């Protein structure tokens, strides 16, 4: 069942029910009004009927028993003149004996219609009004009952007015209400169907757009309606979802592309030492009588390539573990001590290089000391390898907004901005003169970035004023280590 049909089924019965309630209220109100008018007629006209009945029954001194023609005391000009034709009246004793003849008037127009009245009634202290069925073609009568207070005191007076006019008026009202309600219902159903169709048109457009979207084309968007409406908000939500899906698929495509490049680069990097090792092994196989010196060179080269391949495999495994989010050790790491140790190692590796360390605040972070030491060593080794001999290298440590910021500053050729954006990608080499690892795998800076991110920090490169490159690492501070002054060494 369509939403349009469900809305029509839900709305139209509610409207019809409301219309029925309104018509019923109108019907009941009008009936109550008409009955109250009849009651007023009975209240004002029963006196004339009572007088006429008393005279006819010989209870009044104005006349004796005789026929009743509907006139005389109860005729025109008396209190019964306000009563309609067909009014019926009778006077009975408490035992039920009819006194005289019944009153039928006020114009002696007896049609034979009578109300169905009880033959015996107990005297009542207050007048009573109620409705009874009728005979002779009259469906209902409105009856007024009271205990007579005139000459027939103690007798029971009953005056009944036919409700034909009331019933006729109510029937006409009912027919009119049915006709009007039917017409209004038809108009409302058509108008509701039109409004529902118009209101759901944006939803149909959304559905059409959604059906036309395939995984290879997520760039389509729906035209949202007024965002203040439910359909408009649905359109905006669908556009947001499509944008997120498009971004997610684009990210997946980019990841797959990076993975393909990574596998290709890793295969290439592994192929190089394997090719070299295979070549030396083939050389040894073809020359079993090789001189000791040549044999030593061949074995050394095989060992070098084996170590290079082992380092590459270790780096790949480390990156895989970091990508999987495996937790690192979480211990307090004294960044000042780590920096001084790394500078000492760099001075030992290149004794002719001026390497200075400057600490503006003793800081402690929580992390894996071995991995952080590896990161700093990689940055220092890159600075030594990719800058001219004798170029100074500076290492700094300071606090910035709850983070320990470690800097490795060189004054070499620097890194062009286009390459700086990709310098931390795996196996990325800016050029032959500067790369992540000269003669290495190109994973040094990638590992550094992955380790720093695993510690909740970030790493970036910026140009050094005057030329060169500055690598900065920002890590959340755990605590400052007291008892150690700020100093520098060269």
C-alpha positions as CSV (number, residue, x, y, z in Angstrom):
1,X,0.0,0.0,0.0
2,X,1.4,3.4,-1.0
3,X,2.1,6.2,1.4
4,X,-0.4,8.4,-0.4
5,X,-3.2,5.8,0.0
6,X,-2.3,5.3,3.7
7,X,-2.5,9.0,4.3
8,X,-5.8,9.2,2.6
9,X,-7.1,6.3,4.6
10,X,-5.8,7.9,7.8
11,X,-7.0,11.5,7.1
12,X,-10.4,11.0,5.5
13,X,-12.0,8.9,8.3
14,X,-10.8,11.5,10.8
15,X,-12.5,14.2,8.8
16,X,-15.7,12.2,8.3
17,X,-15.8,11.4,12.0
18,X,-15.4,15.1,12.8
19,X,-18.1,15.9,10.3
20,X,-20.4,13.3,11.9
21,X,-19.8,14.7,15.3
22,X,-20.6,18.2,14.2
23,X,-23.8,17.1,12.4
24,X,-24.9,15.1,15.4
25,X,-24.2,18.1,17.7
26,X,-26.3,20.3,15.3
27,X,-29.1,17.7,15.2
28,X,-29.2,17.3,19.0
29,X,-29.0,21.0,19.6
30,X,-31.9,21.7,17.1
31,X,-34.0,18.9,18.6
32,X,-33.4,20.2,22.1
33,X,-34.4,23.7,20.9
34,X,-37.6,22.5,19.2
35,X,-38.6,20.4,22.1
36,X,-38.1,23.3,24.5
37,X,-40.4,25.4,22.3
38,X,-43.0,22.6,22.6
39,X,-42.5,22.6,26.3
40,X,-43.1,26.3,26.4
41,X,-46.3,25.8,24.5
42,X,-47.5,23.2,27.0
43,X,-46.5,25.4,29.9
44,X,-48.5,28.3,28.6
45,X,-51.4,26.5,27.0
46,X,-52.3,23.8,29.4
47,X,-54.5,26.2,31.6
48,X,-57.0,26.6,28.8
49,X,-57.2,22.8,28.3
50,X,-57.7,22.3,32.0
51,X,-60.5,24.8,32.1
52,X,-62.2,23.3,29.1
53,X,-62.0,19.8,30.6
54,X,-63.4,20.9,33.9
55,X,-66.3,22.6,32.3
56,X,-67.0,19.6,30.1
57,X,-66.8,17.3,33.1
58,X,-69.2,19.5,35.1
59,X,-66.6,20.4,37.7
60,X,-67.0,24.1,37.0
61,X,-70.0,26.3,37.8
62,X,-69.9,27.8,34.3
63,X,-71.7,24.9,32.7
64,X,-72.7,21.3,33.0
65,X,-71.8,18.1,31.3
66,X,-72.2,18.0,27.7
67,X,-70.4,17.6,24.4
68,X,-67.0,19.1,23.9
69,X,-66.4,21.0,20.7
70,X,-63.0,22.4,21.4
71,X,-64.2,25.9,21.9
72,X,-65.8,27.7,24.9
73,X,-63.2,28.1,27.6
74,X,-60.7,26.1,25.6
75,X,-61.5,27.7,22.3
76,X,-59.9,30.6,20.6
77,X,-59.0,33.4,22.9
78,X,-58.3,31.2,25.8
79,X,-55.0,30.0,27.0
80,X,-55.2,27.0,24.7
81,X,-55.0,29.2,21.7
82,X,-51.2,28.8,21.5
83,X,-51.5,25.0,21.2
84,X,-51.2,23.5,17.7
85,X,-53.8,21.4,15.9
86,X,-53.9,17.8,17.2
87,X,-53.4,18.8,20.8
88,X,-54.8,16.1,23.1
89,X,-55.9,16.6,26.7
90,X,-57.7,14.5,29.4
91,X,-58.5,14.7,33.0
92,X,-58.5,11.6,35.2
93,X,-58.9,10.7,38.8
94,X,-56.0,9.2,40.6
95,X,-57.7,5.8,40.1
96,X,-57.6,6.3,36.4
97,X,-61.3,7.2,35.7
98,X,-61.7,9.5,32.8
99,X,-63.6,12.7,33.6
100,X,-65.8,13.7,30.8
101,X,-64.5,13.5,27.2
102,X,-60.9,14.0,26.0
103,X,-59.9,17.4,24.7
104,X,-58.9,17.4,21.0
105,X,-58.3,20.7,19.5
106,X,-58.1,23.5,19.6
107,X,-60.2,23.5,16.4
108,X,-62.2,20.3,16.8
109,X,-60.0,18.7,14.1
110,X,-59.9,15.2,15.5
111,X,-57.9,12.9,13.1
112,X,-58.1,9.9,15.4
113,X,-54.4,10.2,16.5
114,X,-53.8,9.7,20.2
115,X,-50.8,9.5,22.5
116,X,-50.1,6.3,24.3
117,X,-50.7,7.3,27.9
118,X,-50.7,5.3,31.1
119,X,-54.3,4.8,32.5
120,X,-53.2,5.2,36.1
121,X,-50.9,7.9,37.4
122,X,-50.0,9.0,40.9
123,X,-50.5,12.6,41.7
124,X,-47.3,14.7,41.1
125,X,-46.2,17.6,43.2
126,X,-44.4,19.3,40.2
127,X,-45.4,19.4,36.5
128,X,-43.7,16.7,34.4
129,X,-42.7,16.7,30.8
130,X,-41.8,13.6,28.8
131,X,-42.2,12.1,25.3
132,X,-44.5,9.1,24.5
133,X,-45.3,7.2,21.2
134,X,-48.5,8.0,19.4
135,X,-51.0,6.3,17.2
136,X,-53.0,7.3,14.1
137,X,-50.1,8.4,12.1
138,X,-48.4,10.5,14.8
139,X,-45.1,9.0,15.8
140,X,-44.5,10.9,19.1
141,X,-46.2,13.2,21.5
142,X,-44.8,15.6,24.1
143,X,-46.8,15.2,27.3
144,X,-47.4,17.7,30.1
145,X,-48.6,16.2,33.4
146,X,-49.7,18.0,36.6
147,X,-52.1,17.6,39.4
148,X,-55.1,19.9,38.8
149,X,-55.5,22.8,41.2
150,X,-58.9,24.2,40.0
151,X,-62.3,22.8,40.4
152,X,-61.0,19.3,39.9
153,X,-58.3,19.6,42.5
154,X,-56.5,16.3,43.0
155,X,-57.3,15.0,39.6
156,X,-54.5,14.4,37.1
157,X,-54.3,16.6,33.9
158,X,-52.5,15.3,30.8
159,X,-51.9,17.6,27.8
160,X,-50.0,16.2,24.8
161,X,-48.8,18.0,21.7
162,X,-47.9,15.9,18.5
163,X,-44.3,16.2,17.5
164,X,-44.9,15.9,13.8
165,X,-43.5,19.3,13.0
166,X,-40.5,18.6,15.1
167,X,-39.9,15.3,13.5
168,X,-40.4,16.8,10.0
169,X,-38.0,19.6,10.7
170,X,-35.4,17.1,12.0
171,X,-35.8,14.8,9.0
172,X,-35.3,17.7,6.7
173,X,-32.2,18.7,8.7
174,X,-30.9,15.2,8.5
175,X,-31.3,15.0,4.8
176,X,-29.7,18.4,4.3
177,X,-26.8,17.3,6.6
178,X,-26.3,14.1,4.6
179,X,-26.3,16.0,1.3
180,X,-23.9,18.7,2.6
181,X,-21.7,16.1,4.4
182,X,-21.5,14.0,1.2
183,X,-20.5,16.9,-0.9
184,X,-18.0,18.2,1.6
185,X,-16.5,14.8,2.0
186,X,-16.1,14.4,-1.7
187,X,-14.4,17.8,-2.0
188,X,-12.2,17.1,1.0
189,X,-11.1,13.7,-0.3
190,X,-10.2,15.2,-3.7
191,X,-8.5,18.2,-2.1
192,X,-6.6,15.9,0.4
193,X,-5.5,13.6,-2.4
194,X,-4.3,16.6,-4.4
195,X,-2.5,18.1,-1.4
196,X,-0.9,14.8,-0.4
197,X,0.3,14.2,-4.0
198,X,1.7,17.7,-4.1
199,X,3.3,17.3,-0.6
200,X,4.8,13.9,-1.6
201,X,6.2,15.1,-4.9
202,X,9.5,16.1,-3.4
203,X,9.7,12.7,-1.8
204,X,9.1,11.0,-5.2
205,X,11.9,13.1,-6.6
206,X,14.1,12.0,-3.8
207,X,13.2,8.3,-4.4
208,X,13.8,8.8,-8.2
209,X,17.2,10.3,-7.5
210,X,18.1,7.6,-5.0
211,X,17.1,4.9,-7.5
212,X,19.3,6.4,-10.2
213,X,22.4,6.5,-7.9
214,X,24.8,3.7,-8.3
215,X,28.1,3.0,-6.5
216,X,30.0,4.3,-9.4
217,X,28.2,7.7,-9.4
218,X,27.7,9.2,-6.0
219,X,27.9,12.7,-7.2
220,X,24.2,13.1,-7.8
221,X,22.2,15.1,-5.2
222,X,18.5,15.6,-4.6
223,X,17.0,19.1,-4.7
224,X,15.7,19.5,-1.2
225,X,12.4,21.2,-0.4
226,X,11.9,23.7,2.4
227,X,14.2,22.5,5.2
228,X,11.4,23.5,7.7
229,X,9.4,20.5,6.4
230,X,10.0,16.8,7.0
231,X,10.5,16.1,3.3
232,X,13.0,19.0,3.1
233,X,14.9,17.7,6.1
234,X,14.9,14.2,4.5
235,X,16.4,15.6,1.4
236,X,19.1,17.4,3.3
237,X,19.8,14.3,5.3
238,X,20.0,12.2,2.1
239,X,22.4,14.7,0.5
240,X,24.6,14.6,3.7
241,X,24.6,10.8,3.5
242,X,25.5,10.9,-0.2
243,X,28.3,13.3,0.5
244,X,29.7,11.1,3.2
245,X,29.3,8.0,1.0
246,X,31.1,9.8,-1.8
247,X,33.9,10.8,0.6
248,X,34.1,7.3,2.0
249,X,34.3,5.7,-1.4
250,X,36.9,8.3,-2.5
251,X,38.9,7.6,0.6
252,X,38.6,3.9,0.0
253,X,39.8,4.4,-3.6
254,X,42.6,6.5,-2.4
255,X,43.6,3.9,0.2
256,X,43.5,1.1,-2.4
257,X,45.6,3.3,-4.7
258,X,48.1,3.9,-1.9
259,X,48.1,0.1,-1.1
260,X,48.8,-0.7,-4.7
261,X,51.6,1.8,-4.8
262,X,52.9,0.5,-1.5
263,X,52.9,-3.1,-2.6
264,X,54.5,-2.1,-5.9
265,X,57.2,-0.1,-4.1
266,X,57.8,-2.8,-1.4
267,X,58.1,-5.4,-4.2
268,X,60.6,-3.1,-5.9
269,X,62.6,-2.5,-2.8
270,X,62.7,-6.2,-1.9
271,X,63.6,-7.1,-5.5
272,X,66.7,-5.0,-5.5
273,X,68.6,-6.8,-2.6
274,X,67.2,-10.2,-3.8
275,X,68.5,-9.5,-7.3
276,X,71.9,-8.6,-5.9
277,X,72.0,-11.6,-3.7
278,X,71.0,-13.9,-6.6
279,X,73.7,-12.3,-8.8
280,X,76.5,-13.0,-6.2
281,X,75.2,-16.5,-5.6
282,X,75.3,-17.2,-9.3
283,X,78.8,-15.8,-9.4
284,X,79.9,-18.1,-6.7
285,X,78.3,-21.1,-8.3
286,X,80.0,-20.4,-11.7
287,X,83.4,-19.7,-10.1
288,X,84.0,-22.3,-7.4
289,X,87.8,-21.5,-7.7
290,X,87.3,-17.8,-6.9
291,X,90.2,-16.1,-5.1
292,X,89.8,-15.5,-1.4
293,X,89.6,-11.7,-1.9
294,X,86.8,-12.0,-4.4
295,X,85.0,-14.5,-2.3
296,X,85.2,-12.2,0.7
297,X,83.8,-9.3,-1.3
298,X,80.9,-11.4,-2.6
299,X,80.1,-12.8,0.8
300,X,80.2,-9.3,2.3
301,X,77.8,-8.0,-0.4
302,X,75.4,-10.8,0.2
303,X,75.5,-10.1,3.9
304,X,74.9,-6.4,3.3
305,X,71.9,-7.0,1.1
306,X,70.6,-9.5,3.6
307,X,70.8,-6.9,6.3
308,X,69.2,-4.3,4.1
309,X,66.3,-6.7,3.3
310,X,65.9,-7.5,6.9
311,X,65.7,-3.9,7.9
312,X,63.1,-3.3,5.2
313,X,61.1,-6.3,6.4
314,X,61.3,-5.1,10.0
315,X,60.2,-1.6,8.9
316,X,57.2,-3.0,7.0
317,X,56.2,-5.2,10.0
318,X,56.5,-2.1,12.3
319,X,54.2,-0.1,10.0
320,X,51.7,-2.9,9.8
321,X,51.6,-3.2,13.6
322,X,51.1,0.6,13.9
323,X,48.4,0.5,11.2
324,X,46.6,-2.2,13.1
325,X,46.5,0.1,16.2
326,X,48.5,-2.3,18.4
327,X,49.2,-0.5,21.7
328,X,52.8,0.7,22.4
329,X,54.5,0.8,25.7
330,X,53.2,3.6,27.9
331,X,55.9,4.7,30.3
332,X,57.2,8.1,31.4
333,X,59.8,9.2,28.8
334,X,62.3,12.0,29.7
335,X,62.4,14.0,26.5
336,X,65.5,16.0,27.6
337,X,67.5,12.8,28.3
338,X,66.3,11.2,25.1
339,X,67.3,14.3,23.1
340,X,70.7,14.5,24.6
341,X,71.4,10.7,24.0
342,X,70.3,11.1,20.3
343,X,72.6,14.1,19.9
344,X,75.5,12.2,21.4
345,X,74.9,9.3,19.0
346,X,74.8,11.7,16.0
347,X,78.1,13.4,17.1
348,X,79.7,10.0,17.3
349,X,78.5,9.2,13.8
350,X,79.7,12.5,12.3
351,X,82.4,14.0,14.5
352,X,82.9,16.9,12.2
353,X,79.4,18.2,12.5
354,X,78.2,20.8,15.0
355,X,75.1,19.5,16.7
356,X,73.6,21.6,19.4
357,X,70.8,20.9,21.8
358,X,68.6,23.5,23.5
359,X,66.0,22.8,26.1
360,X,63.7,25.5,27.3
361,X,61.6,23.3,29.6
362,X,62.3,19.8,31.0
363,X,59.4,17.7,29.8
364,X,58.1,14.2,30.3
365,X,55.7,12.4,28.0
366,X,54.0,9.0,28.2
367,X,55.0,6.6,25.4
368,X,57.3,4.0,24.1
369,X,60.9,5.2,24.7
370,X,62.5,2.9,22.1
371,X,60.1,4.1,19.3
372,X,60.5,7.7,20.2
373,X,64.3,7.3,20.2
374,X,64.0,5.7,16.8
375,X,62.0,8.7,15.5
376,X,64.5,11.2,16.7
377,X,67.4,9.1,15.4
378,X,65.8,8.9,12.0
379,X,65.4,12.7,11.8
380,X,68.9,13.4,12.9
381,X,70.3,10.8,10.5
382,X,68.3,12.5,7.6
383,X,69.7,15.9,8.6
384,X,73.3,14.5,8.6
385,X,72.8,12.6,5.3
386,X,71.0,15.3,3.3
387,X,73.0,18.4,4.2
388,X,76.5,19.4,3.2
389,X,79.4,18.4,5.4
390,X,80.0,21.0,8.2
391,X,76.4,22.3,8.1
392,X,75.2,22.7,11.7
393,X,72.2,20.8,13.0
394,X,70.1,22.1,15.9
395,X,67.8,20.2,18.2
396,X,65.3,22.0,20.5
397,X,62.7,21.1,23.1
398,X,60.1,23.5,24.4
399,X,56.5,23.4,25.8
400,X,53.6,24.7,23.8
401,X,50.0,24.6,25.2
402,X,50.3,21.3,27.0
403,X,52.5,19.7,24.4
404,X,56.2,18.9,24.2
405,X,57.5,20.2,20.9
406,X,60.8,18.7,19.6
407,X,62.6,20.3,16.7
408,X,65.3,19.1,14.4
409,X,66.6,22.0,12.4
410,X,69.1,21.8,9.5
411,X,70.5,24.5,7.2
412,X,70.8,22.4,4.0
413,X,69.0,22.7,0.7
414,X,65.6,22.3,2.2
415,X,62.5,20.6,0.9
416,X,60.3,22.1,-1.9
417,X,56.7,22.8,-0.7
418,X,55.3,20.3,-3.3
419,X,57.4,17.6,-1.8
420,X,56.9,18.6,1.8
421,X,53.2,17.7,1.6
422,X,54.1,14.1,0.7
423,X,57.4,13.6,2.5
424,X,55.8,11.3,5.1
425,X,54.3,9.0,2.5
426,X,55.7,5.5,2.3
427,X,58.5,5.0,-0.2
428,X,58.2,8.6,-1.3
429,X,61.4,10.1,-2.6
430,X,61.5,13.8,-3.3
431,X,64.5,13.5,-5.6
432,X,67.8,11.8,-5.8
433,X,69.4,14.4,-3.6
434,X,67.0,14.2,-0.7
435,X,64.6,11.4,0.4
436,X,63.5,9.6,3.5
437,X,66.5,7.4,3.5
438,X,69.4,7.8,1.1
439,X,70.2,4.3,-0.1
440,X,67.5,3.0,2.3
441,X,63.9,1.9,1.9
442,X,62.2,5.3,2.0
443,X,60.2,4.3,5.1
444,X,62.1,6.3,7.8
445,X,59.8,9.3,7.8
446,X,56.7,7.2,7.3
447,X,57.7,5.2,10.4
448,X,58.3,8.5,12.3
449,X,54.9,9.8,11.4
450,X,53.2,6.5,12.3
451,X,54.9,6.4,15.7
452,X,54.1,10.0,16.5
453,X,50.5,9.5,15.6
454,X,50.3,6.4,17.7
455,X,51.4,8.5,20.6
456,X,48.5,11.0,20.0
457,X,50.9,13.6,18.5
458,X,51.7,15.0,15.1
459,X,54.8,15.6,13.0
460,X,55.3,18.2,10.2
461,X,58.1,19.9,8.3
462,X,58.5,23.6,7.7
463,X,61.2,25.6,6.0
464,X,64.1,26.9,8.1
465,X,64.6,30.7,7.9
466,X,67.6,31.2,5.8
467,X,67.4,27.8,4.1
468,X,67.0,24.3,5.3
469,X,64.2,22.1,6.8
470,X,62.8,22.0,10.3
471,X,61.0,18.9,11.4
472,X,58.7,19.4,14.4
473,X,57.1,16.7,16.7
474,X,54.3,17.6,19.1
475,X,53.5,15.2,21.9
476,X,51.1,15.5,24.8
477,X,53.0,16.3,28.0
478,X,52.7,13.9,30.9
479,X,54.6,15.9,33.5
480,X,57.6,18.1,33.9
481,X,60.6,16.5,35.4
482,X,61.9,18.6,38.3
483,X,65.4,18.9,39.5
484,X,67.0,19.3,36.1
485,X,67.9,22.8,34.9
486,X,67.6,24.3,31.5
487,X,70.7,24.0,29.5
488,X,72.4,23.4,26.2
489,X,75.3,21.6,24.9
490,X,77.3,21.6,21.7
